[in-house]
Amino acid sequence: MKTFKNLILLLLLLLFIACIPQNKSAQDAINIPVIKVLLAEINNADTLNFNGTYFLETEEARYEFGPSNSTIYIQVLKNGYKIYNEKRLFRFRKSDRVELVPADARATIQLNNGEYSGRFSLFSKDSLSLYFVNQIDIESYLQGVVPAGIFTTNIDYLEAIKAQAICARTYALKKMDERNQKPFHVFADVRDQVYGGVGKRTKLGDLAVLETQGSTLLYNNALANTFFHSSCGGVLEDASDVWQGPQLPYLKSQQDVIGKEFADGKSPYYRWIKERTVSQLDTMFNYTFGTTYLNKPVQDTMDIPLRMRVTERSPSGRVTRMIVNYGTDQHELKGYEIRRFLGWPGGSLLPSTLFKLSSSDTSIIIKGAGNGHGVGMCQYGAMYKAQKGLQYYHILQSYFPGTVLKRAY
């Protein structure tokens, strides 16, 4: 009888242990994919600083860097590159690949005012430059991405931050599929998603990533195109009116409202006015097309004919084509070219192409709305919807109708 009771107690104990929730992050970490992020293209020389211990590994050697040996310099050479400090010098051929491996998860590397964790690879891009690539699990990567994409300082925005995390994760996984044969998957800047590393992490950003771990947005069982922008000015844009490619039913033009309000009505870019003087317009024309008329011998600069005419708008009201006549020159501008041309100073972008033109005696007046391309999730709209009580899946459905949420891992 005593043996039978002991057996029953043992079975109950095993059942109790089986019912204890396992640590999710530890359990799932094995399945979290690793993303390769291009942090820098080193063209001449650069400096790395180690916080904690790292091992420099090659096919032939392994060398330790740590608290007493914490800085190295990298210099591109004619036939390769070298890594050195006051204690050690390594020379490498163009074909050599160097790995920097952390001794533990707390170790980080500082590069160009940024701090990053994970593994790193250094290898030649060509004879003039090196790739410096961060290899890191995608959830840690997202913790450095989300705060760069949306405000993470207000708990009222948490559901919008979760939506942003899912958009960023879906985008990253899609790029990993598309570039799986390339030396890296994503750029660390606006060419893909701005990645600030561990130095840019925030509590709310970390929480949003953790609470949506592995969640992605799908359409027809494939990763969706989860574009986002700052402010839509009350109306979203159709993706096919911004980029070439097939029409996507979940990225169509529509009003962005909650109740009777425009969702991004509190955005500082909801409505804006820009003024461009004749001198500025001449500078912009010269910056874009290499022609100036203000240094020509005329009595009055206003005698120089300068006209801008919108020739095509998308259904959302955004300008898709515009003709610029200046002096004897005529140019047609499309899409991003319009924002670049009207941006000031040169190299900047006009907030959006949702605008109307008027003129005064001395300048062109641009009255516009929104900030960004207008496709996909409007971040100011998402934050307002979160404040009004919408959950992250409601927010995502409002911007990507017809998509479904699914855990990738």
Summary of the structure (lengths in Angstrom):
residues: 409
radius of gyration: 26.8
end to end distance: 47.3
largest distance: 115.4
contacts: 1283
relative contact order: 0.12
helix: 28%
strand: 33%
